[in-house]
Amino acid sequence: MCFCIFCCKYKIEIKLNVIKSQEDALARVVGAYKEWKGGNDFGQRFLIGTMYTKIGNILILFNNETGKVEWMDCEYGYFKVYDQNPNGVLADSMDEFIEKLKKTAV
């Protein structure tokens, strides 16, 4: 599922990893939680999508401990510690994140 949004006058493409069937649900959830980390400990976060911006790809993560939707820029320095990567909160909940997408989608 792709969204295009406008942020700060620039178009940003957001691609969400959607589970399309129950047959692949477990594998997709395990991959979203485990495989993208490359063995690094980023807490109880799992990958739900990617933002493509002028500065490169930025990961969209769901924090299973807080329920917040976060962003992280691993390409900045490839740091193995979550807090050493540029990161922040996109929304305080999945519902808020979806509402923000709806309001800004092109």
C-alpha positions in Angstrom: 0.0 0.0 0.0 1.5 3.3 -1.1 0.6 6.8 0.0 2.0 10.1 -1.3 1.9 12.9 1.2 3.0 16.5 1.2 5.2 17.5 4.1 7.0 20.8 4.3 6.2 21.5 0.6 7.9 18.3 -0.5 6.2 15.1 -1.7 7.0 12.1 0.3 6.1 8.5 -0.7 5.2 6.2 2.1 5.0 2.4 1.5 3.3 0.3 4.2 3.9 -3.4 4.5 0.4 -4.8 4.4 -0.3 -8.5 5.3 -2.6 -9.6 2.5 -3.5 -13.2 3.6 -3.5 -15.3 6.7 -1.2 -17.8 5.0 1.8 -15.5 5.1 0.8 -13.6 8.2 3.2 -15.3 10.7 6.2 -15.1 8.3 5.5 -11.4 7.6 5.2 -10.5 11.3 8.4 -12.4 12.2 10.2 -10.7 9.3 8.8 -7.3 10.3 10.0 -7.8 13.9 13.3 -9.8 13.5 14.8 -9.9 10.1 15.1 -6.1 9.3 17.1 -5.5 12.5 20.2 -7.4 11.2 20.9 -8.8 14.7 20.8 -5.3 16.4 18.7 -4.7 19.5 16.1 -2.0 18.7 13.7 -3.1 21.4 10.1 -4.2 20.8 9.9 -2.3 17.5 8.9 -3.8 14.1 9.0 -2.5 10.6 5.7 -1.5 9.1 6.9 0.6 6.2 9.3 3.0 4.6 9.3 6.7 3.7 11.1 7.7 0.6 12.4 11.3 0.9 15.0 13.5 -0.7 17.5 12.4 2.0 16.9 8.7 1.4 14.9 5.9 2.9 13.5 6.3 6.4 12.0 3.3 8.2 8.5 3.5 9.8 8.3 1.4 12.9 5.7 0.3 15.4 6.9 0.4 19.0 5.1 -2.6 20.6 6.0 -1.3 24.1 4.5 2.2 23.7 2.0 1.8 20.9 3.6 4.7 19.0 4.5 4.9 15.4 8.1 6.0 15.0 10.7 6.8 12.3 14.3 5.9 12.2 17.1 6.8 9.7 19.5 3.8 9.7 21.2 5.0 6.6 22.6 8.1 8.4 25.3 6.2 10.1 24.4 2.5 10.4 24.6 2.7 14.1 23.8 -0.6 15.9 22.2 1.2 18.9 18.6 2.5 18.2 19.2 5.8 20.1 22.3 6.6 18.1 20.3 6.7 14.9 18.2 9.8 14.0 14.7 8.8 15.2 11.4 10.2 16.4 7.7 9.8 16.8 5.3 10.1 13.9 2.2 9.4 15.9 1.1 8.4 19.4 -0.9 5.5 18.1 -1.6 3.5 14.9 -5.1 5.2 14.6 -3.5 8.6 14.8 -0.9 7.6 12.1 -3.6 6.4 9.7 -5.6 9.6 10.3 -2.6 11.7 9.5 -2.1 9.7 6.3 -5.7 10.2 5.3 -5.5 14.0 5.8 -2.3 14.5 3.8 -2.6 11.8 1.1 -2.5 13.0 -2.5 
